[in-house]
Amino acid sequence: MLVVVVSVGFGHVFCFLNVEIIIPVVIVNIFGQEGLEVLGWRPVPVDTSIVGYYARETMPNIQQVFVRVVKEENVDDIERELYVCRKLIERAANSETWGNELYFCSLSNQTIVYKGMLRSEVLGRFYYDLQSDLYKSPFAIYHRRYSTNTSPRWPLAQPMRFLGHNGEINTIQGNLNWMQSRETSLKSPVCAAELLIRSGRAAEEALMILVPEAYKNHPTLSIKYPEVVDFYDYYKGQMEAWDGPALLLFSYFFLVIIWKIVGACLDRNGLRPARYWRTIDNIVYVASEVGVLPMDESKVIMKGRLGPGMMITVDLPGGQVYENTEVKKRVASSNPYGKWVTENLRSLKPMNFLSVTVMENEAILRRQQAYGYSSEDVQMVIENMAAQGKEPTFCMGDDIPLAILSQKPHMLYDYFKQRFAQVTNPAIDPLREGLVMSLEINIGKRGNILEVGPENASQVILSNPVLNDGELELLLKDPYLKAQILPTFFDIRKGVEGSLEKTLNKICEAADEAVRNGSQLLILSDRSDELEPTRPAIPILLAVGAVHQHLIQTGLRMRASIIADTAQCFSTHQFACLIGYGASAICPYLALETCRQWRLSNKTVNLMRNGKMPTVTIEQAQKNFCKAVKSGLLKILSKMGISLLSSLVDKFLGFSYCGAQIFEIYGLGKEIVDLAFCGSVSSIGGLTLDELARETLSFWVKAFSEDTAKRLENFGFIQFRPGGEYHGNNPEMSKLLHKAVRQKSESAYSVYQQHLSNRPVNVLRDLLEFKSDRRPIPVGKVESASSIVQRFCTGGMSLGAISRETHEAIAIAMNRLGGKSNSGEGGEDPIRWSPLIDVVDGYSPTLPHLKGLQNGDTATSAIKQVASGRFGVTPTFLVNADQLEIKIAQGAKPGEGGQLPGKKVSAYIARLRNSKPGVPLISPPPHHDIYSIEDLAQLIFDLHQVNPRAKVSVKLVAEAGIGTVASGVAKGNADVIQISGHDGGTGASPISSIKHAGGPWELGLTETHQTLIENGLRERVILRVDGGFKSGVDVLMAAAMGADEYGFGSVAMIATGCVMARICHTNNCPVGVASQREELRARFPGVPGDLVNFFLYVAEEVRGILAQLGYEKLDDIIGRTDLLKPRDISLMKTQHLDLSYILSNVGLPKWSSTKIRHQDVHSNGPVLDDVLLSDPEDEIVLSFYPSKKLHSINIVVMTTLSFWPDP
């Protein structure tokens, strides 16, 4: 084959109009500096008439630049030179204010990328070049996808320069940032040009390195293809994996062996579909589903589907197709990876746990006090994990103040909330997909990824990141790691101010020196034989983050790993934070000592001896603790949509606003974030370093006070206790509410209102108050209470989590009001779907367990929920709904599924859920039919087909970036979007999820409302919000931030009789509100009228405030953040909170809220079922198949016919 190389580069450039004069000058100058000659520019001819409105508004000037590469003749060298020029141009542009106004679609000797913000079918009409016979290509990569970008941009159109992908790389920003941290270790003449491919690697090899399959537990790889396993083992410690659901398509030209390769690979989870076909006329198709392209099946000679981590490539000149194992075996055989791994890669030997306590009980107590432990932490978390080997379960949600608003001291971890995947990149099911999940991590120096050799394999493998004392000692003795211990205490003898920052700088300098002197392992330790009053421990998370960021900035991060040897780590959330911000492993020495102390205590010994607790040895107690931590870490990974622990570490090299998206920060200021948590979202500001030092000191001094208690303090962060942390749902509040609704007393409700208005600052909205631009008006002129209550909904509390009595009473009350109750995910008894006509003296034989009934009452839930477990979801259930809710996430445990303990699965509950009594029912974290936004759109379509009269809502949980997700949901034809706050309730959930996941609805609602307005989507959807609502003030705050409807969960339960015993998960609710035990259900005190009274009081409260503000109806204040202002209030911890984001405003919807709420159900448009239903002879089933041809768009044909009842 003759290959003619022309030393010319072709650049396809998007140049945006406001700088189109400047950009060519910059480009020409840099080409000139690199010795390339610009031959000319060409405006690319396009047809703008077919461009959509938003695309035309942002359309760039599309140019092509032609350059002569004088110095190079080899095509690979030419490509590298062009890459270097492109990177230099991009770097120069990024230093200017117009850096985002320039984009190279391609700059190559071999490839021109034509793309745009267009529908795929019009691309060829838009570019006249593509209509020319002079343009020919042996392959095409294109991407046709329903857009989820809130503000689509031309540069984001697919494909990119080397890849096209259908999916999400969850770790991509972290991957990019790790590459930036590598810059000083890359020694290559190509200057990391396209890094792997431009350094001479084949694209298949690069993709195997970047997107490795789950090879550890693969049933055939280790037996049939051990060389492939060796390849993955070698690179696991060199390159962090790209993790996330994605189908990747790639192409490259390699002159040395005259290869033009195109290929495709799937992510390790296989969460994107990929099918391939080869026809007899030598055309190979790869597509995400069947039916994308017309194909004559009689010509197909090969077909298949890519499984998790699989790959297929095509050698275009040779006409060869290579399937997965052929590709990987060839790549893996190129070097003796097995020999290098065997000789250099070491596995850490597991060591036995200590069998006795190291410290006396008094010393243990002193350290627990100094490092921030509470009695709840020890008894409910550590001891529970040591006894059972799993995270403790709790209930009712998180109703205490955010750490920054609390008057109690908090550990630094409490300022962080776990992010979670929802919709576009879903959570992973850690049980079903456990094969692809791993806690393994390598420690030691990472060598130059561009050079292949045995020295790069010299690392230590840890099977998991939880170390005991013996394992830490082994690492300290490893001769190659040359571990260096860095103590993490700060000196306050000269005062607190500035002391923390000064010490952190010294630690970073010591870390820098140690790494430059050859240390490959830094151990940050707060271990000390004697604690000193004037040398408190730095929060270990702050120390780890600061050293991590410092080493990144100095280019040393790839040369050493970080381990935390700390007393300040005992919960899964804390482990996840340390790993996420730079630690490769943690030795929780005080938590393990606490496990040993617990096992040796007389109380534990007696309980085990008397058979009241399973017997465990001292070693088993510590193993159980570590087991619980590891299981918890897997759950945290899975809720983020990440399968590898190494990806969690890799995610946190944040150099930009969106760099670190695994955790959000609530209450730390810019000074701290920039120092240690660069890239993490901290939208409300907060503590300075000195303020954090004072909070840290408040724990430390307790260990040295003469009147120090002989037991740990109970802060009441989990369970309410007098004198402890404030809980929004507290006994006094419950009693006041019960009195108001049972006595139907306005004065009693006023006392309840006063109690709420006098409470400590508990949520972000408590920092705001109303202002008005009008004079007050009489209440009589304000919208009626009966109209306002129609905007109220109750939370999705399942029948099972709460009792039948509670569930039905709530539904009846909401139906009386014209509001909406929510079935939750447990299904519903069909007996409830008909109005009652047999009520006598408040009792009905149909529902004999309820009282206070009226003829005409209906116990059906207007909103019927479709959750991931699909419990109780049947065709008749769906068609008996006014609304259908797809629960993507739940405020109290986002990224996890519902959880119903087996003891609450009675015969009745089991029948409704199509299960068996006594069997725990756990819904998976994701819907297993929703792995992309297209999948969600399909389910919305299906539900509209099943029940064309029902609006479809999608329930999301507040987090940064929710506006993007909500925009995708709106485009997916949802009628309602619900935003839930982190403080929502739950019947059962792990404590770490309740306390440390999700964000405040005030921020989530604000982002969603404003993003939808900016993208012209706000009028398409009703915005509903819930999470901790208790009063009319909450309703009006939410309205001003943009919500149309308002959800009440826990408070609705309280109004029907809940006494907040907080034992829902035990099935022992003393008043039968959340129990399935018949003797307890008989104690249920509520009647539907109680809840009716509550909501009418709330509506009247809303009316009163509207009158004071001078507005006649809720419509007039929705989205009016200008009616809010910060309260003049002094917080205990800081005065540096910034509420400007919540108070910002991008405009108002074009329609009133009432018009949005009353618009018709969104239609699916013309569908085949409509044609069939219009058949005048009703013989559609018999005549359909011979006369109609089905296509992929008809995948739910007959749905309406099958499910819809007779008129």
FIMIVO-675452 format. One record per residue (C-alpha): y, z, x. Coordinates in steps of 0.5 Angstrom, whole numbers, plus 2048, in hexadecimal, padded with zeros to 3 digits. Each point is the difference from the previous one (the first is absolute). Layout:
// FIMIVO-675452
YZX;...
//
This chain:
// FIMIVO-675452
800800800;8077FE803;8058057FF;8077FE801;805806802;8087FE7FE;804806803;8048017FA;8018057FB;8028007F9;8038067FD;8018007F8;8058057FF;8038047FA;808801801;8048037FB;8067FD7FE;805806802;7FE7FF808;7FE7F9800;8057FE805;7FF806805;7F8800800;7FF7F9803;805802806;7FC806801;7F97FC800;8037FB804;802805805;7FA803801;7FC7FA800;8047FE806;7FF806804;7F97FF7FF;8007F9803;7FF7FD7FA;8047FA7FD;8027FF7F9;7FF7F97FE;8038017F9;8008037F9;7FE7FD7FA;8028027F9;7F98017FC;8017FB7FA;7FE8047F9;8018007F9;8038067FE;8007FE7F8;7F9803800;802807803;8008067FB;8078047FF;7FF806805;7FD7FB805;8067FB800;805806800;7FD802807;7FD7FA802;8027FF808;8027F9803;7F97FE803;8017FC807;7FB7FE805;801800807;7FD7FC806;800802807;7FD7FE806;7FB805804;8027FD807;7FC805805;7F98007FC;7FB7FB7FF;7FA8037FD;8008017F9;7FF808800;805801805;8057FC7FC;7FE8047FA;801807804;8077FD802;8027FF7F9;7FE8067FE;804804805;8067FC7FE;7FF8027F9;7FF807802;807800804;8037FD7FA;7FE8057FB;802805805;8077FD801;8018007F9;7FD8077FE;806802804;8057FD7FC;8028027F9;7FD7F97FD;7F9801803;7FD8007FA;8037F97FE;7FB7FC805;7F97FF7FF;7FB7FB804;7FB7FE7FB;7FD7FD807;8027FE807;7FA7FC803;7FD7FA803;7FA8007FB;8028027F9;8068007FB;8008057FB;8037FD7F9;8018067FB;8058037FB;8018047FB;7FD7FB7FB;7FA8007FB;7FB7FD804;7FF7F97FC;8077FE801;800801808;7FE7F9801;8067FE7FC;805804803;7FF7FE807;8007F8800;7FD800807;7F98027FC;8017FA7FC;8007FB806;7FA7FD803;802801807;7FE8087FF;7F9801800;7FC807802;7F8801800;8018077FC;8058037FC;8018087FF;8048027FA;8018067FC;8018007F8;8018077FE;8048047FA;806803804;800808801;8067FF804;8068047FD;8057FB803;7FC7FA803;8037FD806;7FF7F9803;7FD802806;7FB8057FD;7FD7F97FD;7F97FF802;7FD7FE805;802803806;8007FD807;7F9801801;7FD8047FA;8007FF7F9;7FE8067FC;7FE8027F9;801808800;803806803;800802807;8018087FF;801801807;8047FA802;806804802;7FD805804;7FC7FA803;8067FD802;803806803;7FA802804;8017F9803;807802802;7FE806803;7FB7FC804;8067FB803;800804807;7F8800801;8007F87FF;7FF7FC806;8007F97FF;8037FA802;8017FE7F8;8048067FF;7FB8027FA;8017F97FD;7FD8007F9;7FD806804;7F87FF7FF;8007F87FE;8067FE805;7FC804806;7FA7FB7FF;7FC8047FB;7FD7FC7FB;8028017F9;7F98037FD;800805806;8078027FE;7FF8017F9;7F9804802;804804804;8068017FB;7FB8007FA;7FA803802;7FA8017FB;7FD8077FE;7FB7FF805;7FE807801;7FB8017FA;7FF7F8800;7F87FF7FE;7FF7FA805;805800805;7FE805805;7F97FD7FF;8017F9800;8077FF804;801806804;8057FC804;8048007FA;800808800;802800807;8067FC7FF;8028047FA;7FF806804;8047FE806;8067FE7FC;8008067FB;804804806;8047FA802;8037FD7F9;8028047FA;7FC7FC7FA;8047FC7FB;7FE8047FA;8017FE7F8;7FD7FB7FB;8027F9803;7FD7F9800;8027FD807;8017F9801;8017FD807;8017FA805;8017FF807;7FF7FA805;7FD802807;8007FA805;7FC802805;7FA7FF7FC;8037FB7FB;7FF8057FA;8047FF7F9;7FE8067FD;8018037F9;7FD8067FD;8008067FB;7FE807800;8008067FB;802807801;7FB805802;8008027F9;7FF7FA7FD;8058017FA;8027F9800;7FC7FA7FD;7FE7FB805;7FC7FA7FE;7FE7FA804;7FD7F97FF;7FE7FA804;7FF7F97FD;7FC7FA802;8077FC802;801806805;8068047FD;800807800;8038047FB;802808800;8038037FA;8018077FD;7FC7FE7FA;7FC7FA7FD;8047FB7FC;806800805;7FF7F9802;7FC7FA7FC;7F97FF803;7FA7FC7FF;7FB805800;7FA7FA801;8047FF807;7FF807802;7FB801806;802807802;8048067FD;800807800;805806800;803804805;7FE808800;804806803;8027FE807;7FD7F9800;8037FA803;7FF7F8800;8037FB804;8007F8801;8007FC806;8047FA7FD;7FF7FB806;7F9802800;7FF8007F9;7FC807801;8008067FB;7FE807803;7FF8057FC;801808801;7FA802805;8017F9804;807801801;7FF808802;7FA7FF804;8047FA804;806805801;7FD806802;7FB7FD805;8067FD804;801807804;7FB805802;8038057FB;7F98047FF;800802808;807802800;7FF8047FA;7FA804803;803801806;8078027FE;8018037F9;7FE8077FF;7FE8047FA;8028077FF;7FA804800;8008057F9;801807802;7FE8067FD;8058047FC;801807802;7FC8067FD;805806801;8078017FE;8057FF807;8058057FD;8008067FC;8028007F9;807803801;8017FA805;7FE7FB7FC;8048037FA;806800805;7FF7F8802;7FF7FE7F8;8078047FF;8037FC806;7FE7F97FE;8018007F9;7FA8027FC;8008037F9;7FA8047FD;7FF7FA7FB;7FF7FB807;7FB805802;7FC8027FA;8017F97FC;8007FB805;7FD802807;7FB8057FD;7FE7FB7FA;7FF7FB805;7FB804805;7FC8027FA;7FF7FA7FC;8027FA805;8057FD7FC;8078007FE;8028057FA;8017FE7F9;8068027FC;8047FE7FA;8067FF7FC;8047FC805;806803805;8058037FD;804804805;8067FD804;8007FB805;800803807;8077FF801;8028037F9;7FC806801;802807802;7FA801803;7FE7FE808;7FC7FA800;7FC7FD806;8027F9802;7FB7FD7FD;8028027F9;8067FB801;7FB7FA800;7FD7FC7FA;7FA7FC801;8017F97FE;7FB7FC7FC;7FE7F97FE;8017FD7F9;7FF7F97FE;8017FB805;7FC804806;7FB8057FC;7FD806802;7F9800803;7FA8037FC;7FE805806;7F98017FD;7FF7F87FE;8037FE806;7FE805805;7FC7FB804;8077FD803;804807801;800803806;803806804;7FE7FE807;806800805;8007FE807;804804805;8037FE807;8047FB803;8017F97FC;8007FB805;8037F9800;7FD7FC7FA;8017FA803;7FC801806;7F88017FF;7FC805805;7FC806800;806804802;8027FF7F8;7FA8047FE;801806803;8028057FA;7FC8067FD;7FE7FF7F8;8018057FB;7FC8007FA;8058037FC;807803802;7FE8087FF;7FE803806;7FE807801;801804807;7FA7FE803;8027F87FF;807801802;7FE804807;7FB7FA801;8067FB800;804805804;7FB7FF805;7FF7F8800;8027FE807;8037F97FD;8048037FB;804805804;8028047FA;807803801;8018067FB;8078017FE;8028067FC;8048007FA;805806800;8078007FF;805805803;8058047FC;802805805;8077FC800;8007FF7F9;7FD7FC7FB;8057FA800;7FE7FA804;7FA804803;7FB7FC7FC;8037F9802;801802807;7F8802801;7FE7FA7FC;8047FC805;7FC804806;7F97FF7FD;8027F87FF;802800808;7FA804802;7FB7FB7FC;8047FA803;7FE803807;7F98027FF;7FF7F97FD;8037FD806;7FC804805;7FA7FD7FD;7FE8057FA;7FC7FC7FA;8008067FB;8068057FE;7FE8067FD;8068037FC;7FE8077FF;8038077FC;7FA804803;802806804;7FD807802;8068047FE;8057FE7FB;807801802;8068027FB;8057FB803;7FB7FA801;7FE7FE7F9;7FC7FA800;8037F97FE;7FD7FD7FA;7FA7FC803;8017FA7FB;8077FF803;7FE801807;7FA7FB7FF;8057FB7FD;806801805;7FB7FF806;7FD7FA7FD;8077FD7FF;802801807;7FA7FD803;8017FA7FB;8077FF802;7FF801808;7FA7FB7FF;7FB805802;7FC8017FA;7FA7FB801;7FF804806;7FE8077FD;7FD8037FA;8038067FD;7FC8067FD;8038067FC;7FD807802;8038047FA;7FF8067FC;8057FC7FB;7FB7FC7FD;7FB8027FA;8007FB7FB;7FE7F97FF;8087FE7FF;802803806;7FA7FC804;8027FA7FD;808801802;7FE802807;7FC7FA801;8057FB7FC;805802805;7FC7FF806;7FB805802;7F97FD801;7FC8077FF;8028077FE;7FD807802;8018047FA;7FE807804;8038057FC;7FD7FD7F9;7FA800804;801807802;8028027F9;7F97FC7FD;7FC805805;8048067FE;7FF7FF7F9;7F87FF801;800806804;8048047FB;7FC8067FC;8027FD7F9;7FD7F9802;7FA803803;7FF8047F9;8017FA7FC;7FB7FC803;7FB806801;8018017F8;7FF7F97FF;8077FF7FD;8017FB805;7FC7FB804;7FE802807;8037FC806;800802807;806801804;7FF7F9803;7FF7FD7F9;8068037FE;8047FC805;7FC7FA7FF;8018007F9;808801801;8007FA805;7FB7FC7FB;8068017FA;8057FE805;7FD7FA801;7FE7FE7F9;8078027FE;8037FB806;7FB7FA7FD;8038017F9;807800803;7FF7FA804;7FD7FD7FA;8068017FB;8047FD805;7FB7FA800;7FE801807;7F9800803;801802807;803806803;8027FD806;8057FC7FB;8038067FD;802802807;8027F9802;8047FF7FA;805805802;8047FC806;8068007FB;8067FC803;8037FE7FA;8028027F9;7F97FE7FD;7FC802806;7FC8067FE;7FE7FF7F9;7FA805800;8058067FE;8068017FD;805806802;8048047FB;805805803;8007FE808;8077FD803;8017FA804;800804806;7F9803800;7FD7F97FD;8037FC806;7FE805805;7F88007FD;7FF7FC7FA;8047FA801;7FF7FB7FB;7FD8057FA;8047FF7FA;8058077FF;8047FD7FA;8048077FF;801803807;7FF807801;7FF805805;803800807;7FC802807;804807800;7FE8017F8;7F97FE802;800805805;8038067FC;7FA7FE7FB;7FB800805;803807803;7FF8037F9;7F97FF801;7FF803807;8048067FF;7FB8037FB;7FB801805;805804804;8038047FB;7FE808800;7FF8007F8;7FC7FA800;7FB8007FB;7F9801801;7FE7FA7FC;8037F9800;8057FF7FB;7FF7FC7FA;8057FB7FF;7FE7FD7F9;8007F9802;7FA7FF7FC;7FF8057FB;8068037FC;801807802;8068057FF;804800806;7FD7FA803;8037F97FF;8037FD7FA;7FB7FC7FC;8037FC7FA;7FB8017FC;800808800;7FE8057FB;8078027FE;8017F97FE;7FA7FF7FC;8018067FC;8077FE7FE;7FE7F97FE;7FA8037FC;8058047FC;8057FB7FF;7FB7FB7FD;7FB8057FD;8068037FC;8047FA7FF;806803803;8067FD803;803806803;7F9801803;8007F9803;807801803;7FD806804;7FB7FB802;8067FB802;804806804;7F9802804;8007F9802;8077FF802;800807804;7FA7FE804;8007FF807;8017F9803;7F97FD7FF;8017F8800;8057FB802;8038007F9;802807801;8057FE805;8037FB7FB;8058027FA;8037FB7FB;8077FE7FF;8047FB7FB;8057FB800;8018027F8;8028057FC;7FA8047FC;7FF7FE7F9;7FC8047FA;7F9800800;8007FD7F9;8027F9803;7FA800805;7F97FD7FF;7FB8037FC;7FB805803;7FB7FC7FC;8027FA804;800803807;7F98037FF;7FD7F9800;8027FF807;7FB806802;7F9800802;7FB805802;7FC800807;7F97FC801;7FC8077FF;7F97FE7FF;7FB8027FB;7FC804805;806803804;8028037FA;7FD8027FA;7FF7FC7F9;8048057FD;8067FF804;7FF7F9801;8007FE7F8;8068057FF;8047FD805;7FE7F97FD;8028027F9;807803802;8027FA803;7FE7FB7FB;8048057FB;8067FF804;7FF7F8801;7FF802808;7FA7FE804;7FA804802;7FC7FE806;7F8800800;7FF801807;7FA7FD803;7FA8037FC;8007FC7FA;8018027F9;7FC8027FA;8007FA7FB;8018057FA;807801802;8027F97FF;8018017F8;8058047FD;7FE8077FD;7FF8007F8;7FC8067FF;805806803;8008067FC;805806802;8007FD807;7F97FF801;7FC7FA800;7F87FF800;8017FA804;803804805;7FE8077FF;802803806;8077FF7FF;8068037FC;8077FF7FD;7FD7F97FE;8047FB7FB;7FD7FB7FC;8027F9803;7FF803807;7FD7FC805;7FD802807;7FF7FA803;8047FF807;8057FA800;7FF7FF807;7F97FF802;7FF800808;7FC7FC804;7FE803806;7FC7FE806;7FA8047FE;8007FC7F9;7FD8067FD;8007FF7F8;8047FA801;7FC7FB7FA;8037FA7FC;8018047FA;804806804;8047FA803;8027FD7F9;8028067FD;805801805;8087FF7FF;801800807;7FA7FF806;802804807;7FD7FE806;800806804;8017FE808;802807802;8018077FE;806804802;7FC806802;7FB7FC804;8027F9801;7FB7FC804;7FA8047FD;7FC7FF7FA;7FF8057FA;7FC806801;7FC8037FA;7FC806803;7F98007FD;8008077FC;8067FC7FC;7FB7FA7FE;7FD8037FA;7FC7FC7FB;8067FE7FC;8047FE806;7FA7FC803;7FF7FC7FA;8077FE800;8007FE807;7F97FD800;7FD805805;7FB806800;8028077FF;801804806;8017FA805;807800804;8047FA7FE;8057FD806;8037FA7FF;8017FC806;807800804;8017F87FE;7FE7FC7FA;7FA7FC803;8037FA7FC;807801803;8017FE808;8067FC7FF;8067FF7FC;7FD7FA7FD;7FA8047FE;8058057FC;8037FA7FD;7F97FE7FD;7FE8067FD;8078007FD;7FE7FA7FD;7FA8027FE;8028067FC;8067FC7FD;7FA7FB7FE;7FC8067FD;8058037FC;8067FB7FF;8048057FC;800806806;805800805;7FD801807;803805805;7FE801807;801808803;802800807;802806804;807801804;8007FE807;8057FC805;7FF7F97FE;7FE8017F9;8057FB7FE;7FC7FA804;7FA8027FC;8038017F9;8037F9801;7F97FD801;7FE8047FA;8067FD7FC;7FE7F9802;7F98027FE;8028007F9;8008077FF;8048037FA;801807802;800803807;7FF807801;803804806;7FD807801;802805805;7FC804805;8018077FB;7FC7FD7FB;7FA8047FD;7F87FF801;7FA8047FE;7FD800806;8027FD807;7FF802808;806805802;8027FB805;8017FA7FB;8048057FB;805803806;8017FA804;7FF7F97FD;8057FC7FC;8088007FF;8058037FB;8017FB7FA;808801801;7FF7FB807;7FA7FC7FD;8047FF7F9;8067FE804;7FD7FB804;7FC7FD7FB;8067FF7FB;8057FD805;7FA7FC803;7FF7FD7FA;8077FF7FE;8017FC807;7FA7FB7FE;8027FF7F9;7FA8037FE;8038077FC;8007FD7F9;7F97FE801;7FD807800;8018077FD;801805805;7FC8077FF;800806804;7FD806800;7FF806805;8028077FE;8047FF7FA;8028067FC;8077FF7FD;8057FB7FD;804801807;7FA7FD803;8007FA7FB;8077FF801;7FF800808;7FB7FB7FF;8047FB7FB;806800805;7FB7FE806;7FD7FA7FB;7FA8037FC;7FF7FD7F9;7FB8057FE;7FE807802;7F9803801;7FE808800;7FA802802;7FF808802;8058027FC;7FD7FD7FA;7FA804801;804806801;8037FF7F9;7F97FF7FD;7FE807803;7FF7FF807;801807804;8007FD807;7FA804802;7FF7FA805;7F8800800;7FF7F97FC;7FB7FE805;7FC8067FF;7FF7FE7F9;8028087FE;8077FF7FD;8018067FC;8037FD7FA;7FC7FA800;8057FB802;7FC7FD806;7F98027FE;7FA7FD7FD;7FD8077FF;7FF8007F8;802808801;8067FF803;8027FA7FC;8008047FA;806804803;8047FA800;8078027FD;8037FA7FF;8027FC7FA;8037F9800;8078037FD;801804806;8017F9805;8047FD7FA;805806800;8007FF808;8027F9800;8058007FB;803806803;8007FC807;8037FA7FC;8068047FD;801803807;8017F8802;8057FF7FA;804806802;8017FE807;8017F97FE;8068037FB;803804806;8007F9804;8037FC7FB;7FA7FB7FE;7FD7FF7FA;7F97FD802;7FB800806;8017F9801;807801802;7FE805806;7FA7FC803;8017FE807;807804800;7FF803807;808801800;7FF8057FB;7FD805805;803803806;7FD805805;8008087FE;804805804;7FB804802;7FE803806;7F87FF803;7FD805804;7FE7FB806;8057FB800;8067FD7FE;7FE7F9802;7FD7FD7FB;8027F97FE;7FF7FE7F8;8047F9801;7FA7FC7FF;7FF8037F9;8078007FE;8007F8802;8017FB7FB;7FF7F8801;8017FF7F8;7FE8007F9;7FA7FD7FD;8037FA7FB;7FC8027FA;8018077FD;7FA805801;7FF7FF7F9;7FF7F9800;7FC800806;7FB8057FC;8007FC7FA;7FE7FA803;7FA7FC7FE;7F9801804;8007FC806;7FC7FA7FE;7FB7FC805;8027FA7FD;7FC7FA7FE;7F9802801;7F97FD7FE;7FF8067FB;8067FD7FC;7FD7FA7FF;7F98027FE;8038057FB;8047FB7FC;7F97FC7FF;8007FF7F8;7F9800800;7FE806803;7FB7FD804;803801807;7FA803803;7FB7FB7FE;8047FA802;804803806;7FC7FF806;7FE7F87FF;8077FE7FF;804805804;800800808;802807803;804800806;802806805;8068027FC;7FB8017FA;7FC806803;8028057FA;7FF7FA7FA;7FD8037FA;803807801;8048007FA;7FB7FE7FC;7FB805802;804806800;8057FF7FB;7FE8037F9;8007FC7F9;8078007FD;
//
